[in-house]
Amino acid sequence: MASRRKQLKEVKAALAALQEELLGAKEESKQSRGKREKEKLLEEKNILIRSYSSSDEETREISPVSDGSLKQREIDSTIEKTKKYLFRTERWGCVTIIKKRTAITFAHNEHRTLEVGNIIKIFSIEKDSQYDLKVRKVNIESDWVLLEADVDLCEKGPIWEPVVYGRRYVQLGLSAPHQEDSPFAISTGVIHSQRPNMFGHTLGSVGVNPGDSGGGCFNQSSGCLVGINVGCENVPISLEKDTGAQIYDKISSRYAARAHIIPVDSFQFV
């Protein structure tokens, strides 16, 4: 009998020790899991910080004069290769060549009344030449006009490349036509959205100025055409209720936020 009691006592002690060991293991696992989750959150935070840092660095306006840095030389090279694809209208609106005989411009402001079959005259920025282009298609909602020429507008059209989230781009515009050294308005940015919005626009980090809509956005490294800039976030304007000053402020603010870029792939089957 005494022996049986002794065995039961030993079994209870072993069970108690096992239970204590299991509780300890459970607590250790919980702490380890919490540590891993904390490390994951810290890593995500660091990635976010790096992402915003690179965006802030890239959204500044740049000078066309090289500062000797590798990045600046890369940007200058892209500008030199792609500026031949930027044309202008009589009112200095941007028109970007996407194929040898096809071009894209914006569909707001003075282009809002354009209709299929209309003729629009464009001028080369680099050369003393002009062309008559026919309006082939107008998309007011997505803010673009497709133009076609009867002759080649360039020797070779730009190479297309898909929009990729986080990739840097160079944006060409004509918001500074009175600059002494060059009429081009150049800025750099980072693609900020992983997929197009309901209007088919991808968001870019750098805002634009009036006169830049219709300008091309090119991959900063490869120089390939990734999209067409058509402005920034829309601001509702009421011609009946808003004063002239309010309308001006709203229009100005539209060009201070993130750019709306139409991926060039959108025109693959148009």
N, C-alpha and C positions, 0 to 999 in steps of 0.2 A: 504493500500500500504506500509506504513511504517512498519507495522507488518510483511509483507511478506519479505521486505528487511532484517529485523532483523532475521527472520528465516533462510534466505539464508546465512547470515553472520555467524550464529551459526553453520550451516551445514558445511560451508567452514572451519571454525575453527576446528570443530570436525574431518573433513577429514585430515586437515593439521597435527593435533595432532596424528591421527591414522597412517598417513604416516611416521611421525617422529618416532613413537613407533615401526613400522615395520622395519624401517631402523636400529634402535637401536638393535632390536632383531636379525636382519640379521648379523650385525657386531659382536654382542656377540656370535652368533652361529659360525661365521667364526673363531673368536679368540679361542673359545672352541675346534673347530675341529683342529685348528693348534696346540693347546696345546696337544691334544690327540696324534696327529701324532708325535709331538716332543718327548712325553713320550715313544711312541712305538719305535721310532728310538733309543732313549737312552737305552731302555731295550734290543733291538737287539744288540746294541753295547756292552752292558755289558755281554750278553750271549756269543758273539764272543770272548770277552776278556777272559772270564772264560774258554771257550773251548780251546783257544790257551795256556792259562796258564797251564791247566791240561795236555795238550799235551807236552809242554816243560818239565814239571815235570816228565812225564812218559818216555820220550825218552832217558833219560840218561842210561848209562850202570850201572848195579847194581852188588854188590858183593854178592856171595852166602852165606856169613856169616851174620847171623841175627843181626840187630841192636836193637832188642827188641821192635820195633814199631809194631803196629797192621798190617800195610800195609806190612812190611817186613816179618812178620810171615806168612801172607797170601801168599805172593810170594814164600817163602821157602816151604810152604806146597804143593803148586802147583807143584813146581820143583820136590819135593820128590815123588809125586804121578805119575808124567808124564815122568820122565827121562828114565824109563824102555822101553818106546816106541821109543826111538831114537837109531838107529843102524848106523853103518858106513860101507863104502866100503873099499876096499884095499887102495884106495888113500884118505881116510878120507873124503869122500863125505857123506852127511847126507841122511839117509833113515828113514822114519817115518812109524810106524805100524799104519794102520787105522782100520784093523780088525784082527782077530786072525791069519789069513793066507794071509793077503793082506797088501802090503806096497806101499808107493809112494816115488819117488825121482825126481830130476830135469832132464830136457832133454837138457841142454846146456853143453858146454865144453866137458869133456871126455865122457859124456853120449849121445852126439849128434849122435853117430854112432850106438847106440843100435837099434836092430831090434826085432820084435816079434819072440819069440822062443829062443832068446839068454839067456844064464845063467849068472847071476851076483852073486858073493859071498858077503854076508854081515856078519858083526861081531857085537856081543853084546858089548855095552860099559860097562855094569854093570857086566856081567858074562863072563866066558871063554867059549864062544860057538859061532859057526858059522853055516850059513845056505846057501844053494844054492837056489836062487829064479829065476823063469822063467819070462822073459819079456812077459807080456800079451798084453799091448797096449802102444803105444808111441804117444804123441801129442806135436810135436815140436812147433807149434804156441802158445799153452798155457803153454808150458814148463813143462811138467810132463811125468813121466813114471810109469805105473802101473805094479807092481811085484806081483807074486803069489808063495806061498810055498806049499809043499806037507805035511808039518807038522805044528803044532801050533807054532807060534813065541812068544806067551805070554799066560798066563793062561786066561786072559780076555781082550778083546780089549777095546780101549778107548771109552768113551761115547761121541757122537757127539752133537754139539750145533751149531745153525745157527750164521752166522756173523751178528753182530748188530752194527750200527753206534754209535760211541762214547764210546763203551765198551772197557775196558782195557784188554790187553792180555799179556801173558808171552811167549817169543820166545826162543826156544832152538836151539843151533847150535854147530858147532865143529870148529870154526875159531881160537880157542886157545888151540890146542891139547897138547901143551908143558907146560901148567900151572901145578904148583906143586900140588895144592890141588884138582883140578878137570879139566877134559878135556872139560867140557861144557862151552859154551859161552852163557851167559844168559842176555837178555835185555827185557825191557817192553815197551809197546806202546799203542796207542789208535787207534781203527778203524776209518779211515778218510773218507771213501766213503760210500754212502748209497746204492749203487748197483754196481755190477761188471762191469768192462769196456769191450771193444770189445774182449779182450782175456780171459774173465772170471775171471779176477783178481780183488780183493778188495784191496784198498790201506791202509797201516798201517803207523803210524807216525814215527816209528823208522827205521833208515837205517840198513843195514847189512854188514858184511864183507865176503870176499871170504871164503868159507868153511861153511857158514850158510845155503846156499840154500838146500832145501829138509828137513829142520828142521820143527818141528811142532809148531803151535801157539795155545796156550791154554787159555781159559777164566781165568783171574787172580783170580776170586773169586771161581768159581765152579771146575776148573781144567779140564773142558770138552774140547775136541779137536774142534777148530773152523776152522782151515785151515792149509795149508802147504805153507811155505815161499819159493819163487823161485827167490829171488833177488830183485833188484830195477829197476827204470826206465832205459830202454835200451839206450845205446849210440851208434850211428852208427860208425862202425869200418871198415876201408878200408885196407886190407892187402897189397894192391898194392901201395897206396899213403901214408899211415901213417908210420912214423918211429917207431922203437921199443919203444922209450920213449913216443910217442904220444899214442900208443896202450895201454901202461901201465897206463898212466894218465886217458884215457877214461874208462878202465876197473875199475880202482880205484874209479873214480867218480860215476860209476854206483851204487856202493854200499854205497853211501853217502846220498842218498835221501830217499824218502819214499819206504817202502817195498811193494812188490807185493805178495799178499796172495791168494792162490787158496782156496775158501771155501770148506770145506770137504763135504758139501752137493752135490758138483759137481760129486762126485764119487758114489752117491747113486745107480745109475742104470748102472754103467759101468761094 
